[in-house]
């Protein structure tokens, strides 16, 4: 189970590093060409989401990898669940239902990490 969780965490971290990195580093205008919602959100909010995704990605990996405060991995996964629930609600409010399946997949993977890591903590 631990190996599967590491794989899921690694995949999620990679997705959030890429997505968050884009939102933090690229000009808002070029992001708006690829992501319609960016044009409807304040630039600071787009950057905030990117920073939250980057921190979530780091939190999925670093605490367990170093053994320092490993419970933060669960907290990071919970944070990413909140990000995806919020993103799905935002997209649905904008009638962008075609984007929501990706939110649901990322949400479910983060929930797997939360439940899996909490289960290991209880067993261990």
N, C-alpha and C positions, 0 to 999 in steps of 0.2 A: 504494500500500500504506500509506503514511504517513497518508493521509486516513482510510482504513478503520480503522486502529488508533486514531486520535484519536476517531472515532465510538464505537468499542467502549469505549475508556477513559472517554469521557464518560458513556456509558450505565451502565457499571459504577460510576463515581464517584457518579452520581446515586442509584443503588440503595443503595450503601453509606452515603452521606450520610444518606439517609432512614432506613434500617434502624438504623444505628449511632446516629444522633441520637435515635431513639425509645428505644433501649436505655439510653442514657446519661441522658436527660432525663425520661422518664416514670416515674411510680410503678410499682414492681414489681407491685403488685396489678392495675393496669389493663393492664399488659403480659401478665400471666398469663391475663387473659380472652381475649386475642387469640392468644397463643402458649402452648400447653399446656406446652411444655418449660420455660418460665420458672419454673413452680411446682416443678419437680423440680431446679432448679439454685440454688446459693447466690446471693443478690443481688449479691455482689461479683463473681462470675463473669459474671453477665449484664452488669454494667457494664463489666467487662474486655473482653468480646466487643464491646460497643458501641464502646468506645474503639479497639479494634483495627480495627474496620470504618471508623470515622471517619479514623483515621490512614492506613489503606489507601487510602481515597478521595482523601485529600489527596496521598498519595504517587503515585497514578496520574497526577495532573495537574500538580502544582506543579513538580517537578524539570525535566520537559521544557519546560513553559511558560516557566520562567525561565532555562533553560539552566544552572542550578546543579546539579551532581551528577546529570545525567540518568540515570545508571545506577540511581539509587534508584527510578525508575519500575519497572524490572524487579524489584527487590527487593520493592517494594510488591505487585506482581502475584503474585510467588511467595508472599508472606505470605497473600494472599487465597486462593490455591490451597490452602494449608495450612488456612485457616479453613474452606473449603468441604469438604475431605476430612474434617476433624474433625466438622463439622456433619452430614454425611451418615452417618458412622459412629455418631454420637450418636443421630440420629433412627432409624436402623435398629435400634440396640440397644433403643430404646424402642418398637419396632414401629410407627413413624410413617412408613412407606414412602411415603405419599401426599405427604409434604413433600420427599422426596429429589429428584424431578425438577428442582425449582427449584435445589437445591444443585448438581446436575449441570450445568445451564445456566450458572450463575454460574462454576462451576469451569472449564468449557470456554472461556468468554469470557476468563477470566483467563489460561488457558493460551495462547490466541491472542495475547494481549498479550505474554506472556513470549517466545514463539517469534518473533513478529513483530518485537519490539523488539531481540531478540538478533540476528535476521537483518539488520536495518538497521544495527546496530552493526558487524557483521562485514563487510557490504558497504561501508559508509561508511568 
